[in-house]
Amino acid sequence: MLEKFERIHLANLPTPLEDAPRFANETGLSKLLFKRDDLTGLAGGGNKARKLEFDFVNIIKGGYDVVITTGGVQSNHARMTAAAARKLNLDIKLVLGGADFKKCQGNLLLDVLFDAEIRFLIDDDENDHLNAAMEKWADELREQGRKPYVIPIGGSTGLAALGYVNAMKELSEQFGQGKVQVVLTVGSCGTFAGVILGAKLFMPNARIIGVSVSRTAEAIKTRTLELIKESKNLLEVNPEIKLDDIEIYEDYRGTYGIPTEAGKKAVIDCARAEGIILDLVYTGKAMSGLIDLANKGKIDKNVPVIFVHTGGFPSIFSFADEFNDMAKITKM
Ligand SMILES: Cc1ncc(COP(=O)(O)O)c(C=O)c1O
């Protein structure tokens, strides 16, 4: 059923499924594996590569000449969309929002490297405002005779979520269909929707656990179910998934884009135990949720856990000040 959807090659697949024995030991889990979607490639890797493979088919077939998308100032989605646009010889415009910045660092630096034209909403990352700015820009471009293709925030559509239905098929081939708890970061919900639907189809014994980095649990449930419905219609499948089947935790998000102490600790501990880089905006917060949920007995320590590492490492460089006092450097 997935085969009938064309994809443009952007992601290096399958991504590895790696054991993390030292970090598992530190967190008291019997088994912890990382699904390394931080290694998809596309200018630093991450979950968006799988999603964009579907969007860019429409963009190329529809003869669009410029891609517009939006996100926070350290948006991984924006960086990867910019890379994909350049790879496919398309122009790229980004509407970014958030706290004003002094330096182009992390993802923003890469956006600049890809020569994305950027409109920046200072101190404003409200989704409605970002979308409105994007639509206004698209209108301006149409008036100039251009053909813009607008990708919504996070690239989350029912079509893009098929990238994660496919990821679950891939994971079932690597892990099998045994009992497992799959934990992932949730932002604009496309990845979560795909993982939930993919699990229903390919890993029926998997419990899917989302950790929010931005929206409330209630908002996530509603949006995720909408996306799942869209994906089900596209695939012409109909497994039953209800609002109450969606397991999501909102307590680890802090303020979107601002590091939390627990998230920072997870980033540091994971780097030191496994040599794996999480980030302070997304995966570090989700990992702090995984650890706390395991400590509270809400994640079963005796059942294997797979953490879907959705990427995001470039933003770590924009938070250099967070780590300065840890440096053990002797100048000789
Ligand atoms: C590193 C990283 N992880 C997770 C997510 C969340 O994915 P989604 O927006 O599909 O919920 C994002 C989204 O931007 C991300 O950049």
The ligand as an SDF file (V2000), in Angstrom:
LIG
                    3D

 16 16  0  0  0  0  0  0  0  0999 V2000
   14.6930   17.1490   15.9680 C   0  0  0  0  0  0  0  0  0  0  0  0
   13.2170   17.0840   15.8960 C   0  0  0  0  0  0  0  0  0  0  0  0
   12.5810   16.1160   16.5580 N   0  0  0  0  0  0  0  0  0  0  0  0
   11.2340   16.0140   16.5480 C   0  0  0  0  0  0  0  0  0  0  0  0
   10.4540   16.9080   15.8590 C   0  0  0  0  0  0  0  0  0  0  0  0
    8.9860   16.7590   15.9140 C   0  0  0  0  0  0  0  0  0  0  0  0
    8.4600   16.2490   14.7340 O   0  0  0  0  0  0  0  0  0  0  0  0
    6.9940   16.6240   14.3130 P   0  0  0  0  0  0  0  0  0  0  0  0
    6.9670   18.0900   14.0000 O   0  0  0  0  0  0  0  0  0  0  0  0
    6.6990   15.7710   13.1460 O   0  0  0  0  0  0  0  0  0  0  0  0
    6.1140   16.3360   15.4900 O   0  0  0  0  0  0  0  0  0  0  0  0
   11.0640   17.9480   15.1440 C   0  0  0  0  0  0  0  0  0  0  0  0
   10.2410   18.9410   14.4510 C   0  0  0  0  0  0  0  0  0  0  0  0
   10.6130   19.9700   14.0600 O   0  0  0  0  0  0  0  0  0  0  0  0
   12.4790   18.0290   15.1580 C   0  0  0  0  0  0  0  0  0  0  0  0
   13.1170   19.0010   14.4900 O   0  0  0  0  0  0  0  0  0  0  0  0
  1  2  1  0
  2  3  1  0
  2 15  2  0
  3  4  2  0
  4  5  1  0
  5  6  1  0
  5 12  2  0
  6  7  1  0
  7  8  1  0
  8  9  2  0
  8 10  1  0
  8 11  1  0
 12 13  1  0
 12 15  1  0
 13 14  2  0
 15 16  1  0
M  END
$$$$
